[in-house]
Amino acid sequence: MAEEIRFDGRVAVVTGAGGGLGRAHALLLASRGAKVVVNDLGGAVNGTGSGTTPAENVCEEIRAQGGEAVPNFSSVATWEGAQEIIKTAVDNFGKVDILINNAGILRDKSMLKMDIEDWNIVIAVHLSGTFFCTKAALPIMRENNYGRIISTASAAGLYGNFGQTNYGAAKMGIAGLMNTVKLEGAKYNIKANTLVPIAGTRLTATVMPPQVVEKLKPEYVSPVVAYLASEQCELSGAILTAGAGYFSRAAMVEGPGVFFDDPESVTPEDIAAKLSEITSLEGAKEYDSATAQTGYALSHVKLD
Ligand code: NAI
């Protein structure tokens, strides 16, 4: 049997935890001993409005099962709000060990019909929100030489989805952000990973039939989040997908490519002629940093 994963003495912040996936993550961490800040702005799916009830209710649920939790109602989408969220953890529990960037909204429209405001607010909540909360938590994690950051991306970002240029860009941006947090956090024992969930929540209820929503419980995603939040976690910089009992890893890979010895002589016709070799992913590799990828790309360059 693997060692039991517990969070005794650990402090977790879960953003957007008033419902859906965030609530499920918060309940699981709290049931295993974590003290949890349940953040939620309490607005509508499209990011309008606010309220205290969702975060308060989840704190009540956690206390009812014998756990410890405090609510926070700030928006992740501003630097001030993010600082408030992390301050709630420090004021009540003395630190933050685990940050789950989960808050999210939708403003789906094809790009032709999308208003600039629909772009700005989605980028603000998802991408800036993840940056702000992570930036606010990092100094404390560095001080304690311990941190586990899980940020929420989406298949819409990794693979594209009609009507979601704003959301997809923000979600892929989050994966990119975590690639660098992984590098900057490494020497402080801060591990940063990205979750790509599939779950029936109010966010997906509009696009999925009720019987599908019922099968895709957010609780089915949370075990992988709890693993990534644990001391036992061996991963950093990973993108893990989860939903309905499916767990997997997605990755950015690059094929071995083609090297032309004389870059000056390469013509568009040479590209056309070699296209299948250039685009082949046979023997493709992952790189753990831009430096490693650039090192390979420039490996044939001879300096005078
Ligand atoms: P949800 O709507 O139930 O949960 C999102 C929560 O974030 C809501 O409770 C909302 O009030 C809160 N929130 C929104 N803006 C906020 C802000 N500015 N500050 C603080 N809280 C805010 O939806 P769900 O599905 O649980 O989504 C959780 C995360 O998972 C989101 O980031 C979403 O984009 C992502 N996701 C969900 C998928 C799914 O299949 N449900 C698929 C891929 C990604």
Residues whose N, C-alpha, C, O or C-beta is under 5 A from the ligand:
A	BS01	NAI	G16 G18 G19 G20 L21 G22 N39 D40 L41 G42 G43 S74 S75 V76 A77 N102 A103 G104 I105 V125 T152 A153 S154 A155 P197 I198 A199 G200 T201 R202 L203 T204
